Amino acid sequence: MTVSSVRTTLLHAVRLLLLLLLPASLSAQGVTTTAINGIVSDVSGAEGGAISEASVVAVHEPSGTTYRAQTRAGGVFNIPNMRVGGPYRITATAIGFEPDSETIDNLNLAENRRVDFQLKRQAIQLQELEVTAAEDEVLNGGRNGAATFIGPEEVDALPSIKRSTRDLIRIDPRNDGNYAFAGRNWLYNDISLDGSYFNNPFGLDDPAPGGQTNAEPVPYDAVEQVQVSVAPFDVRQGGFTGASINTVTKSGTNQFRGTVYSFFRNDALQGNEVRGSPVVANPDLSYNQSGVALSGPIIRDKLFFYVNAELERTDDPGTNFVAARPGVSGFGVSRVEASVMDAISERLRSAYGYETGPYEGFVHETDNNKILAKLDWNINENNNLSFRWNFLDAKRDNPPHPFAISAFNSGRGPNESSLPFRNSGYAINNDLNSFALELNSRSTGFANRWRISSGSSIPATRCCRVLSALIAI
């Protein structure tokens, strides 16, 4: 048995072992890459026009990542599993022909862009010719179904009060303003981050991890592109009857980049009057979102990093009402008397050792911390490896349910007839720790994407107070 036959036998054995280790059924995963295809032909039309065995090289200019393909019979070529974004410089060469190049500003997520070349015959070596062309973003052969693409320019330009991807997907005309598409409940969507399953497995309150604490699972500044598909032709996208919302995060390039940002607002920027009359209760509120991002090369053209860390601190009014006192009137004054609330609080403290907390002038805190780290390794021209880790630690204070266990269906307040104590509410936590590893490979006869992801998610941990005190008048 020759060395070549032994190597072939081992290769088949490894492939069979991988097939046996795969689960019986695989859930659909989001797409993380882009692709190009086209035909290289002779501009003169000689010998049928098609040029076989021509070389096509695509270079992602910011990172120097190189992708290479050779035309088959008919001059056809394909380069799958390419990095999203751009610009790309694509060059076609063949022996006896002048090279031809084209520059593409951006390749969208899950796109398969058509790029054709017509080469001129040459007798001597000529200077390279560069052609720059524009393509319609909506009507083109690279689209594979009814989809909305939000590229890097749109992510930077679109306004977002909360700095959330929800504000980005609202530009899709099939969206209801939140996460429902084409009249379908958001429970039937498929949400993915860098191709990994990112739905809310608990299924309550919000479709994405962190939603119950009003937190985004990843920093908004780390988002590079978003794709929304309702009926994609791509067989890699499936397992949903609503929409597929696929987000791809940023990666490092050959240029070092750093970002420091902070967004702040408080009650001084918000009105507190109704028809010209001031509201008696004027609670404090504040919002601050701050973060830092850093990216660049570890080894130029080979290994890159991207890191983004962000914290968010929000103080929302726990109540917009104050208790009734002699001589106090106006908007925001409840019928519940302060003396009654004080007596109940003192009784619970002395008899049961329970602290009710205040019943007016308090705030509910919403805090979260998140980190995203990413490594991209250009192993060679045929293999690219990517590793991502993201972490979320979020907590939110919530008031008691507005109507559950309320007397005379008056609600649990705060309102004109009911006032709760602060400790009548509860805190809810969302924790997320996610890892993803992806290997994209290309060869003359095949292209493959291998990905493994793992993570732990605590969608809802409710920490409730022992007692609940409520006064309704």
N, C-alpha and C positions, 0 to 999 in steps of 0.2 A: 504494500500500500504506500503510495507516494505521499509526500508532505502536503501537496495540494489537495489530495482526496481526503486526508485526515482533517485538514482545515475546513473543507466543505462540510464534512460529516459533523464536526463540532458546531459549525454555524447553524446547521439545521436542527441540531439537538437543543441549542440555546433558544432558537425561535419557538420550538415546540414547548419547552419549559415555560416560556413567557406566556404562551397561549393558555397553558394549563393553570397558571397562577392568576390569570384574569378572572374576575367575578363573572357569574353567569349572565348578568345583565348590568349594563353600564348606563347611568343616567347621563343625559345630555349635558355637555359642558359648553361654556361660552368660548368664542373665538378670541384669540389674543394677537393674531398676526394679520398681515396683508399679503398680496401677491400681485405679480404681473404676468402677462402672457402676450404673445404676438407672433408675427411672421416676419422673417427676414427674406427679402426677395431682391432680384436683380432689376434695377430700374429700367433696363433696356428690354426686359422680357425674354431674353435669350434663354434657351434650354428650359423652357417652361416657367421661368421667372423665379422659382424657389431656390434658395441657397441652403443646402444641407451642410452640417458640420461647421457652421459659423459660430463664433464665440460671442456670447452676450454677458456683459459684466455690469452689475448694478452696485453702486457705492452709496451707502448712507453717509452723506458728507459730515454731519455733526460728530459721528462716532468713528468714521472710517470703516464700518462694518461692510464687508464685501460679499456679494452673492454672485455666483457664476453658473451659467447654463450653456448647453450646446444644442444647436437646432437639430431637429430630427428630419425625417423625410417630409418633404413639403415645406421646409423652412420653419416649422413650428417650434416654439420654445415656451417653457413655463418655469417660473421661479416662485415657488410657494414659501410659506413660513418666513416671511420677511418682517422686519421690524416696522411698526406703524410710524407715521410721521414723515419727516423729510427735512430738507430737500434731498432727492436722489439724483445722481448722475448715472445714466444708463448708456452704455456704449456697445455697438455691434461691430465686429470685425470679421473679415474673411480674407483668405489668401487671394490676391489679385483684385481686391476691391478697396475703395477708399473707406476708412472708418466713418461711422455716423454716430452721433451722440444726441441725446435728448435729456433735458433737465425737467424733473417733476417736483413741484414745490411740496406736495404732501400726498401721502397715500393713506386713505382712510382705513379704519378698522374693518376687517372682513371683506375688503374690496379686492377685486381681481381686475386690475387696470389693463386695458388693451394698449400695447405699445408696439407699433409696426415700424420696420426699417426698410428703406429702399436704398441699396448700395450701388454706387457707380463703379464701373470697371476702371482700373488704373494701370498704366504701364510703368509709372515711376511712383516713388513714395511722395504722397501729398500731405499737406498739413491737415490735422483733424478738423472736421466741420461740426460745429455745435448748433443745434436747432432747439429753440424753446417754443413750446406750444401750449395753448390753453384748452381745457376741456370742460364741457358743460357738467356742472356738479350733479344735475338731476337726470338728464337724458343722456346716458352713455352706456356702453356695453359692459362696463365693470360692475354695475349694480346687480344684485342677486335677490331682488324682492323689494317690497314696499318698506323702506327703512329711512330713518332720520339719523344723520351723522352730525355730531357736534365735535368739531375739530379743535385744535389748540387755539386758533384765533377766536373762535366763538366762545370757548371757555373763558378766555381773558376778557372778551368784550361784553358778554351778556351780563346784565345787572343781576345781583343776587343779594337780597337783604340778609338772609340767613347763611349765605355761602354754602349752599347745599346743591347736590345734583338734581334735586326735585325742581329747582328753578331752571335747570338746563333742559330736562325732558318735557317741560311745559310747552316748548316750541313745537312739539309734535302735535298736529291737529287732532289726533285721535285720543289725546290725553285729557282727563277730566280736571286737571289742575293739581292732582296728587299722584297716585300710582295706578289708577285704573285706566285701561285702554280699550277703545272700541266697545264700550259698554260692559266690559268684563270685569268682575271683581278682582282686586289686586292679589287675592290669594292664589289666582291662577297664573300669575306672572312667573318668570324665571329671572332672578337677579344674580349677576355674576361679577366678580372683581378679578381682573387678569385671568379670566376663564374659569375661576373656581366658584363653586356653588356658594351663594351668599344670601339666600333667602332667610326669613325669620322662621325657624323650625317650630317655634311655639305657636305661631299663628294668631296672636292677639295684638290688637291696637295698632300695629304698624308692620309693613311688609319687610323692612330691612333691619338688620341687627343695629341696636342702639336707638331705634325709633321710639321705644317706650320711655326713654329718658331724654327725648328730644335732641339726640346726638347723632352725628354722622359717623359711619364706621371707619372712614379714613379722612385725613385732612383734605379740605377742598383744594388747597394749593397743590396737592399731589396728583390731581386728575389731569390726564392728558387728552383723552378722547372718550366719548360716550356714543354708543350705538343703540337705537331703539328699533326693534323689528317686530312686526305683528305676524307676517306670513312669509318668512324667509325661504328661499329655494335651497339654501345651504343645508345639507343633511347633518352637519355638525351641530346645528342649532335646532333644538326640539324639546319636547317634554313640557310644553306650556300651551295654554289656549288663550291667554291674555296677550302679553308682550314679553319679549326678551330685552332686558335692559343690561347691557354689557359695558362695563367701565374698565379702561386700561389706564394704569398709573404711569407716571413719568419714569424715565431712566436717565442715567448719567451719560455724558458725552465727553469729547476730548477737551472741552472748555470747562474750567471751574466756574460754577455759578452759585451764588448765595442769595437768599431772600430772608428778610426779617419784616414781619408785618404785625399790626395790632389794630383792631377795630373796637371802638368804644362808644357807648351811648348811655345816658342816664335819665332820670326823671326831669331834669332841667330842659331836656329836648322834647318833652311831651306836655301837652296841654292838660289842665285840670279844672276846666270850667264847662258848665252845661248851660247853654243859652245865656252866657254872660255871668252866670252865678257860680262862684267857686264851690267845689266839692269839699266838704268839711274834712273827710279823710284824705290825706295827701301822703301816701306811703312812699318810702324810698324804693327805687328800682335802679338796676344797673346791668350792663352787659359788656363783657370784655372777651374778645377772642384774639389770642396772640400766638405766634408760632415762628419757627425758624426752619429753613430748608437749605441744604447744601448738597451739591452734586459735582461730579468731575471724574477724571480718569485716575485709576490706580496704576495701570499700565496702559500707556497710550495705544489706541487702536485695538486694545485687547481686553482690558478689564475695567469696569466702570461701577460707580456707586451712586446711590441717591438716598438721602435721609430727610425725613420731615417729621418734626415734633410740634405738637399743638396742644394748647390748653384753652378751655372755655369756662368762664365763670359768669353765672347769671343769677341775679337776685330779683325775683318777681314778687309783687305785693301778695301777701297771704290773705289780705282782706281789703276791700274798698269801703268798708263801713266802720263806724265807731259806735260804741254803746251810748244810749241816751243818758244825759246828765241834765240837771237843772240849768236852764239858760242856754243850752246848746240846741240849735235847730239848723235846718238846711239840708242840701243834698248830701247823701252818704251817712245819715244818722239813722240807726236802726231803732226799733221800738223796744228792744231788749235793754233793760236798765243796767248800768255799770255796777250798781250796788248788788244786784242779783248775781251777776257773774263773779264778783269778788267773793260773795258769800259761798258760792258753790266751790270755787277754787280753794278757799280756806278749809271747807269741810272735807274735801277729798285729800287735802294735804294732812290734816290733823288726824282723820279717822283711818285713812288707808295708806298714807305715806306716798301718795301719787301727786306728781307735779303736772298740772294741766297745761302750763305754759300760758303766754298772753292770749288775749282774745281780740286785740287790735294792735295795729302798728308793727306787726311782725312780717317777715319775708320768708318765701320758699326758695331754697337754693337749688340750682341746677348746675352741676359741675361735671366736666369730663376731661380726661387726658387721653391723647392718642399719639401713636408713633407708627410710622411706616418706614421700613428700610428695604432697599432693593440692590441686588448685585447682578450685573450682566457680564457674561464672559464669552467673548468670541474665541472659541476653542480653535477653530480653523474656518476655512471658507464654507465648509459643509455642515458645521455644527455650532449651535449657539445655545448657551445654558443661562437660565435666569432663575434667581431665587428671591422670594419676597416674604417679608414678615411684617405683620401689622398687629397692633395692640390697642385695645380700647378699654378704659375704665371709666364708667359713667354712673352717676347717681342723681336722682331727682326727687325732691320733696313734693308730695301731692296732697291736696286737701281731701277730706272725707268725700265719699260718693255724694253727689248733690241731692239724690232723692231716696236712696236706700235707708230704711228704718227712720223715716221722718214722720213727725206727728202731723196728722191732718193733711198729709201730702203737701206740706208747706215748703219742703226742701230743707236741706241741712245748712244752707247758707254758705258764705255770708250773704245776707240780703236784708230787706226791710223788717223781716219778722224773725230771723234766726241768726244766731252767731255761734260758730264753733270755736273751741280752743285750738291753739296751734297743735297740741299733741293728739288731737282727734284724727289727724291725718296719718300718712304713712310715707315711707321712703321706698323707692324702687331702684334696683341696680341692674345695669346691663354690662356684662364683661365679655370681652372677645380676645382670643389669642389665636392667630391664624398663620399658617406657613404654606408656601406653595413653591414647588420646584418644577421647572419645565425645560425640556430639551427639544429643540427643533433641529431636525436633520434633513439634508437634501443630498441626492445622488443622481446619477444619470438615469437610473431606472425607477427610482422611488423617492417619496418624500414622507417624513413621519414626524409626528408631534407626540412626545411622551411627557405626561404630567402627573404629578402626585401632589396632593394637597391634604392638609390636616389642620384641625383647629378645635379649640374648645370654646363653647359659647354658653354663657348663662343668660338666657333671654330675659328672665324676670325673677328677681329676688325681692320679695316684699317684706319690709321690716315694719311691722305694725306696733302701735302703742297698746299697752295692756287695757287701758280703759278709754272710753270715749264719752266726752261730756258735751252736750249740746243744749242750748236754750232756745226754744221757739215760742214766740208770743202770738 
